[in-house]
Amino acid sequence: MDWVFIKDVKNYDGKEVTLKGWVYNKRSSGKIWFLIMRDGTGIIQGVVLKNEVSEEVFHQEDKLTQESSIIVRGLIHADKRSPGGYEIVVRDIEVVQIAKDYPITLKEHGVEFLMDNRHLWLRSSKQWAVLRIRHTVYYAITDYLNQNGFYRFDSPLLTPNACEGTTTLFSVPYFELGNAYLSQSGQLYLEAGIMSLGRVYDFGPVFRAEKSKTRKHLTEFWMMDAEAAFVEHEQNLKIQEELIRFVINAVLEKNPDDLEILERDIDQLKKADAPFRRITHAEAIAFLRSKGSDIDAQSDLGAKDEVLLTENSAVPVFVEKWPKEIKAFYMKRDRENPNLVLGADLIAPEGFGEIIGGSQREDDYDLLYQRMVAENMPLDDYRWYLDLRKYGSVPHSGFGIGLERLVQWMSGTKHIREVIPFARTIYRLKP
């Protein structure tokens, strides 16, 4: 009898198969009882009929508990009333292990309790659905990049300095060389990569020792950074928009059942697959002030500002051309107004906030050098970065996507702690 995954039972209608997984739930009705089981690929209902199984198998109902591991053998047949449209008429149940006193029952539990038991909470249907969407988003991003001439280029996680000169770094003793730091971004190293491969990206964990307590911040999260040679500001935004729309379509195509479990409004996602809006930072400030905000012209956008900017927009909004004072040293100045940089943040609708930050990079050695001096940056540490502007410099641009932020939006999950397997925040390091 073939061992198959629950997701594939549609290919075995009328055939006997073996399923391996865990008890999700069960219910009884006299001479028949129903077993709901899951295996990581899906959920299926099993029907146990008293007249068609041994006494031992029929009375497994008395022993099986939530999350007990089992092997089930039986006949697959179509049934529109069952999860996934198929059920299994059980012939035999082999118990692998009985789970005793499983702590997460089907009743409501508090968030702290669930986070303390995250290793078990991952098994619940909504967490399972979120993680499946995360998988789709991850591979959709890489599929788009791979199809558009980008090469995977792995930047180091241990660095001698900060990408953006900030102090929100985790310090690590590094042999006889003093302190190293956990990377906040692979961007600077990717800029070296484009001089070899033209278009590159990395995708992995990054770390920020920022003491943020919002529902959108983690201290360890996953970031995709991309850089491209001979790409300027306008094309940079075009690539970002194409990528996000590619991700939206991948999730809609591959995760309809997960979106339904999460009660995600898929119409909102479908509407977002349309040309994105663009406004300048100055226009954003003017709009926010018209709504009663006291934000000033040199300010970054807060979470409430991002919500206001997108509240009547079905599509994400690019906020571009920021004041140079509030953006990083490496961003290229706007030729039409040197007080502005050719950078943009992409703000997702429905209150999900920033999902991309990017810019055209300064490719002129003298201008970059002057900025680094003006900001009192340690030039010796960045000598290699300046070298990139000495030997064959070209116009280039890049951007970074926070995986968890994007998964939040795709899945409709309000708190970022639920879209990464094990969240690391300023208050949580376990499990």
VEXDREN-2710 file (C-alpha; in Angstrom, 1 decimal):
% VEXDREN-2710
k/r/px/py/pz
1/MET/0.0/0.0/0.0
2/ASP/1.6/3.3/-1.2
3/TRP/2.6/5.9/1.4
4/VAL/1.3/9.2/0.0
5/PHE/1.1/12.8/1.3
6/ILE/-2.3/14.2/2.1
7/LYS/-1.9/16.9/-0.6
8/ASP/-1.7/14.1/-3.2
9/VAL/-4.7/11.9/-2.2
10/LYS/-6.7/13.4/-5.2
11/ASN/-4.5/11.2/-7.4
12/TYR/-5.5/8.1/-5.5
13/ASP/-9.3/8.2/-5.6
14/GLY/-10.7/4.7/-5.2
15/LYS/-7.3/3.3/-4.2
16/GLU/-5.9/2.1/-0.8
17/VAL/-3.0/4.2/0.6
18/THR/-1.0/4.7/3.7
19/LEU/-0.9/8.1/5.4
20/LYS/1.5/9.2/8.1
21/GLY/0.9/12.1/10.4
22/TRP/-0.7/13.4/13.6
23/VAL/-4.1/13.5/15.2
24/TYR/-5.7/16.9/14.8
25/ASN/-9.1/16.2/16.2
26/LYS/-11.7/13.4/16.5
27/ARG/-15.4/13.0/17.1
28/SER/-17.7/10.0/17.6
29/SER/-21.2/9.1/16.5
30/GLY/-22.1/5.6/17.8
31/LYS/-20.9/2.9/15.3
32/ILE/-18.8/5.4/13.4
33/TRP/-16.1/7.9/14.4
34/PHE/-14.2/10.5/12.5
35/LEU/-10.5/11.1/12.7
36/ILE/-9.0/14.4/11.5
37/MET/-5.3/14.0/10.8
38/ARG/-2.6/16.2/9.3
39/ASP/0.8/15.4/7.9
40/GLY/2.4/18.8/7.1
41/THR/1.0/18.9/3.5
42/GLY/-2.7/19.0/4.4
43/ILE/-5.6/17.8/6.5
44/ILE/-7.9/14.9/5.8
45/GLN/-10.9/13.3/7.5
46/GLY/-10.8/9.6/8.2
47/VAL/-14.0/7.6/8.7
48/VAL/-13.8/4.6/11.0
49/LEU/-16.8/2.2/10.7
50/LYS/-17.4/-0.4/13.4
51/ASN/-18.4/-3.1/11.0
52/GLU/-15.4/-2.7/8.7
53/VAL/-12.5/-2.7/11.2
54/SER/-11.2/-4.9/14.0
55/GLU/-12.4/-4.2/17.6
56/GLU/-8.8/-3.0/18.4
57/VAL/-8.8/-0.4/15.6
58/PHE/-12.3/0.8/16.4
59/HIS/-11.4/1.4/20.0
60/GLN/-8.3/3.4/19.1
61/GLU/-10.7/6.3/19.5
62/ASP/-10.4/5.8/23.3
63/LYS/-6.6/6.0/23.2
64/LEU/-5.8/8.6/20.6
65/THR/-5.2/12.1/21.9
66/GLN/-4.5/15.4/20.1
67/GLU/-1.1/15.4/18.4
68/SER/-0.6/11.6/18.8
69/SER/1.5/10.3/15.8
70/ILE/-0.1/7.7/13.7
71/ILE/0.0/5.6/10.5
72/VAL/-3.3/5.1/8.8
73/ARG/-4.2/2.7/6.0
74/GLY/-7.4/2.9/4.1
75/LEU/-9.4/3.7/0.9
76/ILE/-9.4/7.2/-0.6
77/HIS/-12.7/8.5/-2.0
78/ALA/-14.0/11.9/-3.0
79/ASP/-16.3/13.7/-0.6
80/LYS/-17.2/17.3/-1.1
81/ARG/-18.0/17.7/2.6
82/SER/-14.5/16.8/3.8
83/PRO/-11.5/19.0/4.0
84/GLY/-9.8/19.1/0.7
85/GLY/-12.7/17.2/-1.0
86/TYR/-11.4/13.7/-0.1
87/GLU/-11.6/11.4/2.9
88/ILE/-10.1/8.1/3.8
89/VAL/-12.2/5.1/4.9
90/VAL/-9.9/3.7/7.5
91/ARG/-8.9/0.0/7.5
92/ASP/-6.1/0.1/10.1
93/ILE/-4.5/2.6/12.5
94/GLU/-1.0/2.1/13.8
95/VAL/0.0/4.2/16.8
96/VAL/3.5/5.6/16.7
97/GLN/3.3/7.5/19.9
98/ILE/0.5/8.8/22.2
99/ALA/0.8/12.4/23.1
100/LYS/0.0/12.9/26.8
101/ASP/-1.4/16.2/28.1
102/TYR/-0.7/18.2/24.9
103/PRO/-0.6/21.8/26.3
104/ILE/-2.2/23.7/23.4
105/THR/-5.8/22.6/23.2
106/LEU/-8.4/23.8/20.8
107/LYS/-9.6/26.5/23.3
108/GLU/-8.3/30.1/23.3
109/HIS/-4.8/30.7/24.8
110/GLY/-3.0/34.0/25.6
111/VAL/-0.2/35.2/23.4
112/GLU/2.6/34.8/25.9
113/PHE/1.6/31.2/26.6
114/LEU/1.5/30.5/22.9
115/MET/4.9/32.2/22.3
116/ASP/6.4/30.2/25.3
117/ASN/5.1/27.1/23.5
118/ARG/6.0/28.3/20.0
119/HIS/7.6/25.0/19.2
120/LEU/4.2/23.4/19.5
121/TRP/2.1/26.4/18.4
122/LEU/3.7/26.0/14.9
123/ARG/1.4/23.0/14.4
124/SER/-1.9/24.9/14.6
125/SER/-3.7/25.5/11.3
126/LYS/-3.2/29.2/11.1
127/GLN/0.5/29.1/11.9
128/TRP/0.9/26.3/9.4
129/ALA/-0.9/28.4/6.8
130/VAL/1.3/31.4/7.5
131/LEU/4.5/29.4/7.2
132/ARG/3.4/27.9/3.9
133/ILE/2.8/31.4/2.6
134/ARG/6.2/32.4/3.8
135/HIS/7.7/29.5/1.8
136/THR/5.8/30.8/-1.3
137/VAL/6.9/34.4/-0.8
138/TYR/10.6/33.4/-0.3
139/TYR/10.7/31.3/-3.5
140/ALA/8.7/33.8/-5.5
141/ILE/11.2/36.5/-4.7
142/THR/14.1/34.3/-5.8
143/ASP/12.3/33.0/-8.9
144/TYR/11.7/36.6/-10.1
145/LEU/15.3/37.6/-9.5
146/ASN/16.7/34.4/-11.1
147/GLN/14.5/35.0/-14.2
148/ASN/15.7/38.5/-14.5
149/GLY/19.4/38.2/-14.6
150/PHE/20.3/38.3/-10.9
151/TYR/22.9/36.0/-9.4
152/ARG/22.8/34.7/-5.8
153/PHE/25.8/36.4/-4.0
154/ASP/26.2/35.5/-0.3
155/SER/27.4/38.4/1.8
156/PRO/29.1/37.9/5.2
157/LEU/27.1/38.0/8.4
158/LEU/30.1/39.1/10.4
159/THR/31.3/42.5/9.4
160/PRO/33.8/45.0/10.7
161/ASN/31.4/48.0/10.6
162/ALA/27.8/49.0/10.0
163/CYS/26.2/49.3/6.6
164/GLU/24.6/52.6/7.5
165/GLY/26.9/53.9/10.3
166/THR/24.3/53.3/13.0
167/THR/24.9/52.2/16.5
168/THR/22.1/49.5/16.6
169/LEU/24.6/46.7/16.2
170/PHE/25.2/43.4/18.0
171/SER/28.8/43.2/18.9
172/VAL/30.7/39.9/18.8
173/PRO/34.3/39.3/20.1
174/TYR/36.4/38.2/17.1
175/PHE/39.7/36.5/18.1
176/GLU/42.6/38.9/18.2
177/LEU/41.0/41.4/15.8
178/GLY/38.7/43.0/18.3
179/ASN/35.0/43.2/17.8
180/ALA/33.0/42.2/14.8
181/TYR/29.3/43.0/14.3
182/LEU/26.3/40.9/13.1
183/SER/25.3/42.3/9.7
184/GLN/22.4/44.7/9.3
185/SER/22.5/44.4/5.5
186/GLY/24.6/42.8/2.8
187/GLN/24.2/45.9/0.6
188/LEU/27.8/47.2/0.6
189/TYR/29.2/43.8/-0.3
190/LEU/26.6/43.3/-3.0
191/GLU/27.9/46.6/-4.6
192/ALA/31.2/44.8/-5.0
193/GLY/29.4/41.8/-6.5
194/ILE/27.8/43.8/-9.3
195/MET/31.2/44.7/-10.7
196/SER/31.7/41.0/-11.3
197/LEU/28.3/39.6/-12.1
198/GLY/26.2/42.7/-13.1
199/ARG/23.1/41.9/-11.0
200/VAL/23.3/40.2/-7.6
201/TYR/21.2/39.5/-4.5
202/ASP/21.6/37.9/-1.1
203/PHE/18.9/36.4/1.1
204/GLY/19.4/35.6/4.7
205/PRO/19.2/36.6/8.3
206/VAL/20.2/40.1/9.5
207/PHE/20.3/41.6/12.9
208/ARG/19.3/45.0/14.4
209/ALA/19.8/45.9/18.1
210/GLU/17.1/48.5/17.8
211/LYS/15.0/48.6/21.0
212/SER/11.7/48.7/19.1
213/LYS/8.5/47.3/20.6
214/THR/6.1/47.6/17.7
215/ARG/4.2/44.8/15.9
216/LYS/6.5/45.2/12.9
217/HIS/10.0/44.8/14.5
218/LEU/12.2/41.9/15.2
219/THR/15.9/41.8/16.2
220/GLU/16.6/38.9/13.9
221/PHE/14.8/38.7/10.6
222/TRP/15.3/37.7/6.9
223/MET/16.2/40.3/4.3
224/MET/16.6/40.1/0.5
225/ASP/19.0/42.7/-0.8
226/ALA/19.5/43.2/-4.5
227/GLU/21.9/45.4/-6.5
228/ALA/22.1/46.0/-10.2
229/ALA/24.8/47.7/-12.4
230/PHE/23.7/50.3/-15.0
231/VAL/20.2/50.6/-13.3
232/GLU/19.1/54.0/-12.3
233/HIS/16.3/55.3/-10.1
234/GLU/13.4/54.9/-12.5
235/GLN/14.3/51.3/-13.5
236/ASN/15.0/50.5/-9.9
237/LEU/11.4/51.3/-9.0
238/LYS/10.2/49.3/-12.1
239/ILE/12.0/46.2/-10.9
240/GLN/10.6/46.5/-7.4
241/GLU/7.1/46.8/-8.6
242/GLU/7.4/43.9/-11.0
243/LEU/8.8/41.8/-8.2
244/ILE/6.1/42.5/-5.7
245/ARG/3.3/41.9/-8.3
246/PHE/5.0/38.6/-9.1
247/VAL/4.9/37.7/-5.4
248/ILE/1.2/38.6/-5.1
249/ASN/0.3/36.4/-8.1
250/ALA/2.4/33.5/-6.7
251/VAL/0.6/33.6/-3.4
252/LEU/-2.9/33.9/-5.0
253/GLU/-2.0/30.9/-7.2
254/LYS/-0.3/28.6/-4.8
255/ASN/-1.9/29.4/-1.4
256/PRO/-5.7/29.7/-1.8
257/ASP/-6.4/27.2/0.9
258/ASP/-4.0/28.9/3.3
259/LEU/-5.5/32.3/2.6
260/GLU/-8.9/30.9/3.4
261/ILE/-7.8/29.4/6.7
262/LEU/-6.4/32.9/7.6
263/GLU/-9.6/34.6/6.4
264/ARG/-7.5/36.8/4.2
265/ASP/-9.4/39.2/2.0
266/ILE/-8.0/38.0/-1.4
267/ASP/-9.8/40.7/-3.3
268/GLN/-7.5/43.2/-1.6
269/LEU/-4.5/41.2/-2.8
270/LYS/-6.0/41.1/-6.3
271/LYS/-6.5/44.8/-6.4
272/ALA/-2.9/45.4/-5.4
273/ASP/-1.8/43.7/-8.6
274/ALA/-2.1/47.0/-10.5
275/PRO/0.3/50.0/-11.2
276/PHE/1.7/51.3/-8.0
277/ARG/1.2/54.9/-6.9
278/ARG/4.2/57.3/-6.5
279/ILE/4.5/60.5/-4.4
280/THR/7.5/62.5/-3.3
281/HIS/8.5/62.8/0.3
282/ALA/7.5/66.5/0.2
283/GLU/4.0/65.6/-1.2
284/ALA/3.7/63.0/1.6
285/ILE/4.5/65.5/4.3
286/ALA/2.0/68.0/2.8
287/PHE/-0.7/65.4/2.7
288/LEU/-0.1/64.3/6.3
289/ARG/-0.1/67.9/7.5
290/SER/-3.5/68.4/5.7
291/LYS/-4.7/65.4/7.8
292/GLY/-3.7/67.1/11.1
293/SER/-0.3/65.7/11.6
294/ASP/2.5/68.0/12.9
295/ILE/5.2/66.1/11.0
296/ASP/7.9/68.4/9.6
297/ALA/9.7/68.4/6.3
298/GLN/12.8/66.7/7.6
299/SER/11.1/63.8/9.3
300/ASP/11.0/60.1/8.6
301/LEU/7.5/58.4/8.4
302/GLY/6.1/56.7/11.4
303/ALA/3.7/53.8/11.4
304/LYS/0.6/56.0/11.7
305/ASP/1.9/58.2/8.8
306/GLU/2.2/55.1/6.6
307/VAL/-1.3/54.1/7.4
308/LEU/-2.6/57.5/6.5
309/LEU/-0.7/57.6/3.2
310/THR/-2.3/54.4/2.0
311/GLU/-5.7/54.4/3.7
312/ASN/-7.5/55.1/0.4
313/SER/-5.1/53.2/-1.9
314/ALA/-5.6/49.6/-3.1
315/VAL/-2.0/49.5/-4.3
316/PRO/1.3/50.0/-2.6
317/VAL/2.7/53.6/-2.7
318/PHE/6.3/54.6/-3.5
319/VAL/7.5/57.6/-1.4
320/GLU/10.5/58.9/-3.3
321/LYS/13.0/61.7/-3.3
322/TRP/13.8/62.1/0.4
323/PRO/15.8/64.9/2.1
324/LYS/19.4/63.9/2.1
325/GLU/19.7/64.6/5.9
326/ILE/17.5/61.7/6.8
327/LYS/18.9/59.1/4.4
328/ALA/22.1/57.1/4.2
329/PHE/25.4/58.5/3.0
330/TYR/25.5/56.2/-0.1
331/MET/22.3/57.4/-1.7
332/LYS/22.8/59.4/-4.9
333/ARG/21.6/63.0/-5.0
334/ASP/18.8/64.1/-7.3
335/ARG/20.4/66.2/-10.2
336/GLU/17.3/68.5/-10.2
337/ASN/17.6/69.1/-6.5
338/PRO/20.8/68.1/-4.7
339/ASN/19.1/68.4/-1.3
340/LEU/17.1/65.3/-2.2
341/VAL/18.3/61.7/-2.8
342/LEU/17.1/59.3/-5.4
343/GLY/15.7/56.9/-2.9
344/ALA/12.2/55.4/-2.3
345/ASP/10.3/53.4/0.3
346/LEU/7.5/51.2/-0.8
347/ILE/4.5/51.3/1.6
348/ALA/2.0/48.5/1.5
349/PRO/-1.7/49.2/1.8
350/GLU/-4.1/48.0/4.5
351/GLY/-1.9/49.4/7.2
352/PHE/1.0/47.0/6.7
353/GLY/3.6/49.7/6.2
354/GLU/7.0/49.8/4.6
355/ILE/8.1/46.6/2.8
356/ILE/11.0/47.9/0.6
357/GLY/13.7/50.5/1.0
358/GLY/16.0/51.3/-1.9
359/SER/17.9/53.9/-3.9
360/GLN/20.2/54.7/-6.6
361/ARG/23.7/54.6/-5.1
362/GLU/26.4/57.3/-5.4
363/ASP/28.8/56.2/-8.1
364/ASP/31.2/59.3/-8.0
365/TYR/34.3/58.7/-5.9
366/ASP/34.8/62.4/-4.9
367/LEU/31.2/63.0/-3.9
368/LEU/31.1/59.8/-1.8
369/TYR/34.4/60.5/-0.2
370/GLN/33.2/64.0/0.8
371/ARG/30.0/62.7/2.4
372/MET/31.9/60.1/4.4
373/VAL/34.3/62.8/5.7
374/ALA/31.4/65.1/6.5
375/GLU/29.8/62.3/8.5
376/ASN/33.1/61.4/10.3
377/MET/33.0/57.9/9.1
378/PRO/36.1/55.7/9.6
379/LEU/37.6/55.9/6.1
380/ASP/40.1/53.1/6.6
381/ASP/37.2/50.7/7.3
382/TYR/35.5/51.8/4.1
383/ARG/38.5/52.0/1.8
384/TRP/37.5/48.9/-0.1
385/TYR/34.0/50.4/-0.6
386/LEU/35.5/53.6/-2.0
387/ASP/37.7/51.5/-4.3
388/LEU/34.5/50.4/-6.1
389/ARG/34.2/54.0/-7.3
390/LYS/37.9/54.2/-8.5
391/TYR/38.0/51.1/-10.7
392/GLY/35.3/51.1/-13.3
393/SER/32.4/52.8/-11.5
394/VAL/29.0/52.7/-13.1
395/PRO/25.5/54.0/-12.2
396/HIS/23.9/51.4/-10.0
397/SER/20.9/50.9/-7.7
398/GLY/19.5/48.5/-5.2
399/PHE/16.8/47.7/-2.7
400/GLY/16.0/45.5/0.3
401/ILE/12.9/43.6/1.1
402/GLY/12.1/42.5/4.6
403/LEU/10.7/38.9/4.2
404/GLU/8.6/39.0/7.4
405/ARG/7.0/42.4/6.5
406/LEU/6.0/41.1/3.1
407/VAL/4.6/37.8/4.5
408/GLN/2.6/39.9/7.1
409/TRP/0.9/41.7/4.2
410/MET/0.4/38.7/2.0
411/SER/-1.1/36.6/4.9
412/GLY/-3.0/39.5/6.6
413/THR/-1.1/38.7/9.8
414/LYS/-1.1/41.7/12.2
415/HIS/1.9/40.9/14.3
416/ILE/5.3/40.0/12.9
417/ARG/6.1/37.4/15.6
418/GLU/3.7/35.0/13.8
419/VAL/5.4/35.1/10.4
420/ILE/8.8/33.7/11.4
421/PRO/9.2/30.3/13.0
422/PHE/10.9/31.5/16.1
423/ALA/10.7/35.2/16.8
424/ARG/13.5/37.1/18.4
425/THR/12.5/40.4/20.0
426/ILE/13.9/42.6/22.7
427/TYR/11.9/40.6/25.2
428/ARG/12.1/37.1/23.7
429/LEU/15.1/34.8/23.2
430/LYS/13.3/31.5/23.9
431/PRO/12.4/28.9/22.8
END
